[in-house]
Amino acid sequence: MKTLEAGMILYHGSYCVVENPELEKCARFKDFGQGFYLTTSKEQAQSFAKISASKAQGRGLIPAQECLAYVSSFKVADIAGLDIFAFETANVDWLHCIVAHRRNKTFEDIRNQMTSYDVVSGKIANDDTNATILAYMGNVYGPMGSEQADNICISLLLPERLQDQFCFRSEKALSKLQFIKSETVVLR
């Protein structure tokens, strides 16, 4: 897992250009909670931009005939004064954190613990992993939170193949990002 560092370049994929991220516009029930999500993988951001555009078309936010999405690049100016929590790998704590943020009244102690951090980072649980996590939340592998269910779910997620993500959860964290540019991604 990559550690957040000053000077690092991070990417955000979306159906629109994002120069000035706003926390209130960020979805609440994402892996590490409400925040602005970025990755070191430009390819992952491009993939997410396409998914974001498709979802935006379905919700009528952009025209159905729209053929472009965007990857916005940011430089981390500095990390001084930020409270940062990093999941080093996709382990049980990571899994429970993701589930806690996706389903209310589940692993609440973990969700509450994460509120004190400006940035949370770890492996990304993206649309490719969604079916496995939904099965886990549906107790398909055994009772959610049991050692058996945790181990089966994590092994099926193939954590060594997952990309990284950084969730900037506070205004202080967002102030450390410098917009560089946006690039288009062709949808078709």
Secondary structure, DSSP 8 states (H G I E B T S, - for coil): -----TT-EEEEEESS--SS--GGGS-SSSTTSSSEEEBS-HHHHHHHHHHHHHHHHHTTSS-TT--EEEEEEEEE---TT--EEE--SS-HHHHHHHHHHHSTTSSHHHHHHHTT-SEEEEE---TTTHHHHHHHHTTTTSSTTSHHHHHHHHHHH-GGG--EEEEE-SHHHHTTEEEEEEEEEE--
